[in-house]
Amino acid sequence: DKTTRLLGFRPKYSALDAAAEAVNALLDERRLVARTV
């Protein structure tokens, strides 16, 4: 049941997941820059 639910909700939250990943990437880049500087 859990697997089917996850697969069913995946399309709806795919955009949100992508946005979250982008935000995390930006935060990681800022951290790396802060470390290097």
Backbone as numpy.savetxt, mean C-alpha at the origin, in Angstrom:
# Nx Ny Nz CAx CAy CAz Cx Cy Cz
-14.16 -19.81 3.26 -15.00 -18.61 3.26 -14.13 -17.35 3.26
-13.11 -17.34 4.11 -12.24 -16.15 4.18 -11.59 -15.89 2.83
-11.09 -16.95 2.19 -10.41 -16.77 0.91 -11.37 -16.19 -0.13
-12.58 -16.72 -0.19 -13.55 -16.22 -1.17 -13.89 -14.77 -0.87
-14.03 -14.41 0.40 -14.35 -13.03 0.77 -13.22 -12.11 0.36
-11.98 -12.52 0.65 -10.83 -11.69 0.29 -10.80 -11.47 -1.21
-10.98 -12.55 -1.97 -10.96 -12.43 -3.44 -12.10 -11.53 -3.90
-13.25 -11.62 -3.25 -14.40 -10.82 -3.65 -14.18 -9.34 -3.36
-13.51 -9.05 -2.23 -13.30 -7.65 -1.87 -12.03 -7.07 -2.48
-11.18 -7.92 -3.01 -9.91 -7.46 -3.57 -10.10 -6.34 -4.60
-10.99 -6.52 -5.60 -11.16 -5.48 -6.64 -11.53 -4.13 -6.05
-12.37 -4.11 -5.03 -12.81 -2.85 -4.45 -11.66 -2.14 -3.74
-10.84 -2.91 -3.02 -9.78 -2.28 -2.23 -8.45 -2.23 -2.95
-8.43 -2.71 -4.20 -7.18 -2.70 -4.96 -6.67 -1.26 -5.10
-7.57 -0.34 -5.39 -7.18 1.06 -5.56 -6.65 1.62 -4.24
-7.35 1.33 -3.15 -6.90 1.82 -1.84 -5.54 1.23 -1.50
-5.36 -0.07 -1.80 -4.08 -0.72 -1.52 -2.97 -0.04 -2.31
-3.24 0.25 -3.57 -2.24 0.91 -4.42 -1.88 2.28 -3.85
-2.89 3.01 -3.42 -2.65 4.34 -2.84 -1.82 4.21 -1.57
-2.17 3.24 -0.73 -1.43 3.04 0.52 0.02 2.70 0.21
0.24 1.84 -0.79 1.60 1.47 -1.16 2.37 2.70 -1.64
1.72 3.55 -2.42 2.37 4.76 -2.92 2.76 5.67 -1.76
1.85 5.83 -0.80 2.14 6.68 0.37 3.31 6.10 1.15
3.29 4.77 1.35 4.38 4.12 2.08 5.70 4.32 1.35
5.67 4.24 0.02 6.89 4.43 -0.77 7.42 5.85 -0.58
6.52 6.83 -0.61 6.95 8.22 -0.42 7.56 8.40 0.97
6.92 7.82 1.97 7.45 7.93 3.34 8.82 7.27 3.42
8.97 6.11 2.78 10.26 5.42 2.79 11.32 6.28 2.13
10.97 6.92 1.00 11.93 7.77 0.30 12.35 8.93 1.21
11.39 9.52 1.89 11.72 10.64 2.79 12.65 10.14 3.90
12.39 8.94 4.41 13.25 8.39 5.47 14.66 8.19 4.95
14.77 7.63 3.74 16.09 7.40 3.15 16.82 8.73 2.95
16.09 9.73 2.44 16.70 11.04 2.23 17.15 11.62 3.56
16.32 11.51 4.57 16.67 12.03 5.89 17.91 11.32 6.42
18.00 10.02 6.17 19.15 9.26 6.64 20.41 9.71 5.92
20.32 9.83 4.59 21.49 10.21 3.80 21.94 11.62 4.16
20.97 12.53 4.34 21.31 13.91 4.68 21.61 13.97 6.17
